[in-house]
């Protein structure tokens, strides 16, 4: 049960990154790419740090990756005219 806290934290960190990139007038694909770069930065930093702290950061990056996958599916399935939040 305790593993869901860092996964949820990573999910909301990437949600915040996505919202900030959308507020800077980026397209959906560019915002999703920025979120993917954030996942890669967190994952790479977890390998560099290592030990228990690196493992925790790796779990946070897995939550961020879940966000990227879910938003990618949502953007691909739902047409733009019906889903006005991500225009």
N, C-alpha and C positions, 0 to 999 in steps of 0.2 A: 504494500500500500504506500510505503514511503517513496517509492520510485516515481509515483505519479506527480509528486510535487515538482521535481526538477524538469520532468517532461512538460508539465503544464507551464512552468516558468519559461522554458524555451519556446513553447507555442505562443505565449503572450509577448515575449521579446520580439519574435519575428512578426507578430501581428502589429506591434508598434513600429517596426522597421517598414512594414508594408504601408501602413497608414501615413507615415512621414514621407515615404517616397511618392505616394499618391498625392499628397498635399503639395508636393513640389512639381506637380503637373507632369508626372511620368506616365507612360502607357502601362497597360496591365502587364505586358510581356517584359518590359524593362523593370518594373517593380518586382516582378517575380524573379527576374535574374539577379537583382540586388539582394533579395532575400536568400537566394541560393548561394551567392557569394558570402553572405553573412554566415550561413551554415558551414561553408568550407573553411572560413576563418576560425570559427569556434572549434571545428574538428581538428584543424591543424594545430591550433594552440593547445588543445587537450593532449595531443601527441607530444608536443614540445615540453609541456609542463610535467606530464607523467604523474605517477604516484596516485594517491587517493583524490587529490584535487583535480588532476587531469581526467580521472574517470568521471567525476561529477560534471565537469564541463562537457565531456563526451556525451553524457546522458542529456544534458541541456541541449546539445546540438542535435540529438535524435528527436527531441520535441520540436525543434525548429524545422527539421526535415519533414516531419509529419505535417506541419503547417504548409510547407511548400507543396507537398504532394496534394493535400486537400484543396488548397486554393487553385492549384493548376487544374484539377479535375473540375472544380466549380466554374472556372473561367472557360474551360473547353466545352462543358455541357450546356450551360445556361446562355442563351443568346444575349447580346448586349442590350437590346431594346427592352427586354423584360427585366433585366438585372441592372438597375440604374446606379447602384452603389459603386461599382467598379468601372465606370465609364472613363 
